Amino acid sequence: MASSADCGLVTDDPILYRARVAPGRPALFEIATGRQLTYAELDARIACCAGLLSDVLGARRDGARVAMLARNSVDSIVLAFACQRAGAIYVPLNWRLNAAELRPILADCAPALLVHDEEFAATVANLAGADPEMAVISMADGPAGFAARIEASLPAAPVPADADGPCVLLYTSGTTGQPKGVVITRRNAFFAAINFSVVGEIGPRSVALCDLPFFHTIGLIAVARTTLMLGGTLVVSDRFTPARTLAALADRQRAITHYFAVPQIALALRNDPAYSAAALAGLHALFVGGAPLTQALIESYLDDGVALVNGYGMSEAGTVLHVPIDRRAVQDNPGSVGLPAPLLDIRIVDEDGREVDEGEIGELWLRGPAVTPGYWNKPEETAAAFTDGWYRTGDLGRREANGFYRIVDRLKDMYISGGENVYPAEVEAALASHPDILDAAVVGIPDIRWGECGVAYVVLRPGAAATGDEIAGHCAARLAAFKRPARILFVEAIPRTASGKVQKHVLRQFHSDETLQRQAL
């Protein structure tokens, strides 16, 4: 067990530190309510929330899981840091999931307490029988509500904690359909925040807007924790709506310097009627991650003087790669995810674990203090994810001559057609260059003649009328024959996770169901 001094030095309580050195500096601003907290006020509220947790959890608090089903708010941040002070483990739940999807997650992490927004009261009611010993607190107004109970609680001092003990469980968004609880230790969280602070150039004068959900590593760790750890100001938004985000970015009094989006959000901002280059003029950079970027989107922002800075990360490691905040770097490396974060080792290896040559494709392996020790309650999956201390990402990439990296595809998404490797991301990029296509995803399916072939799911822009034959011709001009999709299907939307990743297992199941229906006719 680490001493309390060691905890404060290495990982444990950045809010406590900031409250000592800059108590009057603004820490949080909540867009929905206009509520503001200085670091001293935030520290005091976290202390009272830790006292509430001590009262509710009692002797079970050490290592107890505290789940939260709520949109972004000041008190979401308060609970996250209060869990750390009280020795509990914070489990932010994906509020996009229904009760049937949340039930196995709760069964896996077995929380002693669930705090929820009143918006999700019906979902929580459907979960009532999941664990009769689980306490439930609503964030509704009133004396029994979460906010009132915090204010009525006595402050609690931080408990000594192991720097390598879990402080957060982040359940993966489920691109495979099976969410796993990624263990984030205090040390992991500290070094993940350091990595993003360096590549994002975040410091005490930074003001970061976060409307990405706190149940994801981008919102909770990269944006929120990094900003607060470095003494900046976090502007909290409970949801993304293009007009409101643009208004916040344009507010010179608020003076937002950093904003992180997934590509779909960056596209929605650019296409919104309220968009103007002037609204984004105060940004140090607009950060993007979670899914591939189109060259057209990058260039559209560059034309407006905004560096759309791409990166690559994951729940298991935080920030991994990032394009430098430099217009020339963005312009000269289209499609790249940049250079390695400073406190991370990266290898690209073949299927035998041997490093590949520069420019060759292989799997990314990671090692460093921000990398998770594994998955909650899943020793077999944890063992399979590591080789000789290196975390195997399952992502395929290559390193170019200038040291920049590119992500080619997911290892599991690659398919073999006529003996040739096909990377769906390359096909998707070709599809995305068609002016009528808003979104697209490609999956490999069994094929009698070629072994596997591709099916492209395409979303057209409003008012567009491109045909399958026209899109096939577009692909033929840009892709070798074995890479071209064998089928093109038009859909209303591509299923994605909260971080923008395509849920390809859903598309494969859709194809499988469609095939069975045709066979039954």
N, C-alpha and C positions, 0 to 999 in steps of 0.2 A: 504494500500500500504506500503510495507516494505521500510525502508530507504536503501540508497545505501551501507551504512556500513554493515547493516544486510545482504544484498544480498551477499556481498563479503565474509562475515564470514560464512554464512550457506551453500550457494550453488552456487553462481552465476558465478564466473569467474576464474576458476583455472589457465587459461593461463596468465591472468593479474597478478596473484599472483606469478607464476613461473618466469615471465619476470622481476619481481622486485627482487626476491631473488637469481635467478640463470640465468641471462640474456644470458650468453654465452653457456649454456649447450645445447647440441643437442636435439631438440624436434622431428623433423620429417626427415625421409629419404624416398624418393620415388624411388622404384626399377626401374620402367619403364623409368625414365628420369635421375636418379642420382641426382635429386634435393634435397638439404638439407636446413633446416631452424633451427636456434637456437630459444630459447624461446622468445628472444627479437624480432627477425625477424618475428616469427609467430604472436606475439602480435601486431606488427605494421601492418601486413597484415590483421589481423582480424579487426583492427580499421578502416582501409581503406574500407574493405568490408562492415562494418557496416555503413560507410558513403555512400557507393553506395546504400545500402538498403534504407537508409533515403531519398536519392534522388529519387529512383524509386518508393518507396511506399508512400512517402509524409506523409500526416496526417493519412493515413490508417495503418501505420506501427505497432501501438500498438495492438498486438494480431493477426496481419495479418499472414496468412500461406504462407510460401515460400517452394515450392516443388522442389525437385532435382531428375532428372532422369539421373544418371551417375554412372560409375564405381568408385571404390575407387581411390582417388587422394588427394594430399595436399589440393587442393582447395575445396574438399568435406568437409574436416575437418574445413577449414577456414569458409565456409558458415555456418556450423552447429553452431560454436561459435559466428559468427557475428550475426546470428539471435537472439541469446540470448542477445547479447549486445544491439541490436536495438529494443528489445521488441517484436520481431516476433516469430513465431512458425515454427520450421524446420520440413519438411515432406519428408523424403527420400523415394523415390518410388522404387518398385521392378522392375528392368530393364528386368527381365525375362518375364514380362507380356506384352501382346500386347495392342494395343489401345483400343480394346473393353473391355478388363479387367481393364485397367487404368481409363477409362471414369467414371464409377460409383465412384471410389475412389476420383477423382478430383471433381465430383459433391458433394460428401460428405464433403470434407474439403475446397472447394472453394478457392484455392490459388490465391493470388494477383500476384504472380510471379512464373514462372517455369524456372529453370536453367537446361540445358541439355547438355550431351555429343553430339558431332557431330555424333557419332555412332548411336544415337537414333533419328536423325533428321527426318527420315521418320515416326517414331512412333508419334513424336510431331506434324508433319504436319497433321497426321490423327486426332489429338486431337485439331486442331486449332479452330474448332467451338464449343469446349466444354464450353468456357466462353470467350466472346469477350473482356471482361475487364481484362483478365489475361495477364500480361506482360510476354514476353518470351526472355531469353538471352541464346545464345549458348556459349559453351565453346571452340568453334573453334578459331583458331588463327586469329589475325587481330584486328584493332582498335575498332571494335564493339563487340569483344569477351569478355567473362567474365573476364579473367585474365587482359586484357588491361584496362578494365573499373575499376577494383579494383585499379590498379596502378595509374589511373588518378583521383581517388576520394580522397577527403580530409578525414583524420581520424575523427571518431566520438567517443565521450566519451560514456561509458556505461550508459544506461538509468536505473533509479530506477525500480525495478521489484518485484512483489509478489513472495516470495519463493514457494508458493503453486499454482502459475499460470502455465499453460502449457508452456513447452519450446520445446517439441518434440511430434509429432504424429507418432507412429509406426503402420502401418497397418499390421495386422496379416497375415501370409502367406496363410491362407485359407485351413486348413485341413477339414473344414466343407463346403468349397465352398463360404463362405460369409465373406470376410475380414472386420474387424472392426478397427477403429482408436483408438489405445490404447493411452490414455493421459499420458505423462510423464512430471511431474512437475520438477522445478528446485530442489526441495527437494528430489523427487524420484531419480533423476539422481545422486545427490550427495551421497545418502545413498546406492544406488545400486553399485556405484563405490567403496565406502568404503567396502561393503560386499565382492566384488570380490578381492579387494586389500588384505584383510585379508586371505581369503581362498587360493588365488593364490600367496601369499607372494611376492607382487609387491612393489617396492620402487624406489628411485631415480636412482639406478644403473641398473634397469631392462631395457632390450631391447626386445620389443614385436613385432613380425611379425604378420601382419593382412592381410590375403587375403580373409577372410570371408566378405561378402558385408556389407557396412555401412547402408543398409536399414533394417538390422536385429539387435536385441538387443545385440547379442554376439559381432558383429563387432563394432557397434557404441558406446555402453555403456561399456560392460565388458572389451573389449580389448582397444579400442581407448581412451575413456574418462578416464578410470582408470589409464592407463599408463601415460597420460598427466597430470592428476590431482596429481599424486604422483611424477611427475618430471622425469619420465623415458623417453626413446626414443622410438617412434613409427615408425616402418618400414612398409611403406604402399605399398601393392601390388594390382594392378588393377584386377588381376584374379588369380585363382589357376591353376597351371600346375605342376604336380608332380616334374618334373626335375628342374624347376626354384625354387620351394619352397625348394627342397633338397639342391640345390646350395646355396641358401641364408642361410639356417640353418648351412651349412658346412663352411660358410665364417667366419673365426676366427677374421678377422678385424672388421666385423660387430658385432660379439659376441652376437648373439640373445640368450636370456635366456628363453623367454616364447613364446609358440605357441599354438593357440587354433584351434581345428578342429572339424568337425562333423565326425561320425564314417566312412562314405563313403570316406572322405578325408584321414583319418588315414589308411584305408585299401588301398587306391590308392597309398599312399606314400610307404607303406610296400611292395606292389607288383611291384613298378616301378623298371626297370633295374638299375637305378642310385642309388637305396637305399643302404645305408650302415649304420651300427651302428655308425661308426665314425662321420657321418654327423650330428647325433643328440647328440653327446657326450657333447656339450656345453649347452644343455637345462636343465634348472632347473626342468621343467616338460613339458609334452605334454598333454594339457587339451582337454577333449572331452565332448561334450554334444549334446543335441538335439534329440537323438534317442538311442535305446538300443545298448550296446556293446556285442560282442560275447566273450566268454571266450578264444577262440583260439587267437583272436587278442590281448587281454590283455597279454596273456602269451608270444606271439611272441615278443612283445615289452619288456616285463620284461627280457626275455632271452638275449636281446641286451642291457640291463642295463638302459632302459628308463622307467620311471614311467608314464604309460598311465592313467591319473587321470580323473576319471569320475565325472560328476556333473549333476545337474538338475536345470533348470531355465526357465523363460518365459518372454515375452515382458511385461507382467503385473506386474512383481516383480523383474526382474533381476535374480541374483544368489540366489537360494533358498537352495540347498543342495550341498555338495561337499566332495569327499573323500580327506582326508589329503594327503599332498605331502610327502608320506612315503612309501617306497617299501613294507614294511610289511603290512601296511594298505591296499594297493592295492591288495596284494597277498592273504590276509586273508579274503577279502570281495568281492569276484568276483560277478559282477552284481549289486553291491550296488551303490547308488548315494550319499552315505556318510552322513555327519552330517550337521545340520542346519547352515546356515550363521549366523554370530553373532548378527545382528540387525534385527532379524526376529523371530516371534512366529509361531509355527506350531502345528496344531491339526490334528488327523485322526479320522473321525467321521462316524457313520452309517447314514442310510437314514433319520433318525429322528434328526440328529444333535448331537447325544450323542457320546462321545469319546469311542472308542473301546479299548479293552485290547491289551497289547503288543503281537505282532505276528499276530493279526487279520487284515483283509483287510478293508479299509474304504477310504473315500474321503479326500484328503489333503485340509485343510483350512489354509490360511495365514493371518498374520497381521504384519504390521511394516511400517516404514517411506519410504521404497522403493516401497511399493505396490501402484499401480495406483489408482486414485480416480474414474476411470471409462472409458467409451468409448465415443468418440466424437459423438455428435448428437444422442446418443442412450440411452435415459433415462431408457427405459424398460429393455434393456439388462444389463445396469449398475445395476439397482435395483435387477435383477435376479441373478447377480454375487456375491452379498454380503448378508450376514446374520449376523446381530448384529456386524457389523464392520469387519467381517472376509471375506476375498476373497475366493470364492469357485473355486478351480482350475479345477474341472472336471476330475482330475487324481486320480486313485486308487493306494494306497500304503500301506505299513506296516512298523512298527518300530520293530527292532529286539532287543534281549536282551542286546546287546552291545551299543545300542543307534543309530546304523546306520539304514538308511532308504532304502527301495527298492520301485521302482515304478512298479506296477503290470500291469496297462493298463489304457487307457482312459475309464472313466465311460460310455461314449456313445459307445465305441467299444466292451465292454463286451456283450456277448449274452448268452441266456439260452437254453440249449439243453437237452431235457428229464428231465427238472426240475433242472438241474445242471448248475451253473455258469461256463462259459468258458472264460478265459482271452486270447485273441489272442496272446499277447506278449509271453506267455508261450509256445504256439504252434510254434510260429515263432522261439523261441530259440531252440526248438527241431529240426526244419527244418534246422536252420543255422549250427547245428553240423554235418550235412551230408557233406562229403568232396567235393561233386560235386555241392553243392548249393552256389551260390554267394550272392543271396539276396532272401528274401521271405516276403510275407505279407499275413495275414489271415483276412477275414471278415465273419461275420455271415449273413446268408440269410434265408428267410422263408422256412420251411420244413413241409410238411403235417403230417409226422409221429412224428417228434421230436420237433416241434414248430420252432426251428432254428437249423441250422447246419453250419459247417464251409467250406469255399472255400479257398484253398491255391493257391496263385499266386507265381510262382517260377521262378527265373532266374538262369540258370545253368552257371557254369564257362566255359570259352572258351575251347572247345575240350572235355568237359564232355558229357556223354551219359546216365546219370541215367534215368530210366523209372519211370512212375507214380507208378507202382506196387512196384518197389524197394524203392521209397520214402515212400510209404504207409507202407511197412514193417519196415522201419527205425522208423517211427512214432509209430507203434504198439509196438515196443520194449521200448518206452520211455514215452508213454502217455496212460492214461485210454481211454477206447473205446469212451466215450462221448466227449473227447477232440480232437479226431483225425479228420482231415478234411475229409469231405465226397467227395470232388472233389479236384483234383490237376491239375492246369492249368499252362502251361509253357508260359512265356512271355519274351520279350526282355529286359524290364526294369520295375521297380516299380515306379510309380509316387510319387515324393517327393517334399516337400517344400524346400526353400533355407536352412532351418536349419536341413534338413534331415528327417523330420517327414513324414510318409507315408500319402498320400492323399487318405484316405479310401473311401471318398465319390466318388472319381473317379472310384475306383474298384467296388463299389456297383453299380454305374451307368453302368459300363461295363457289369456286370453280368445281370443287368436288361435289357439292350439293347440286350445282347446275348439271353436271354430268350424270348424276343419278336420276335427276328429273327427266333428262332426255332419254335415258335408257328405259325408264318406266313407261314412256309414251308408246 
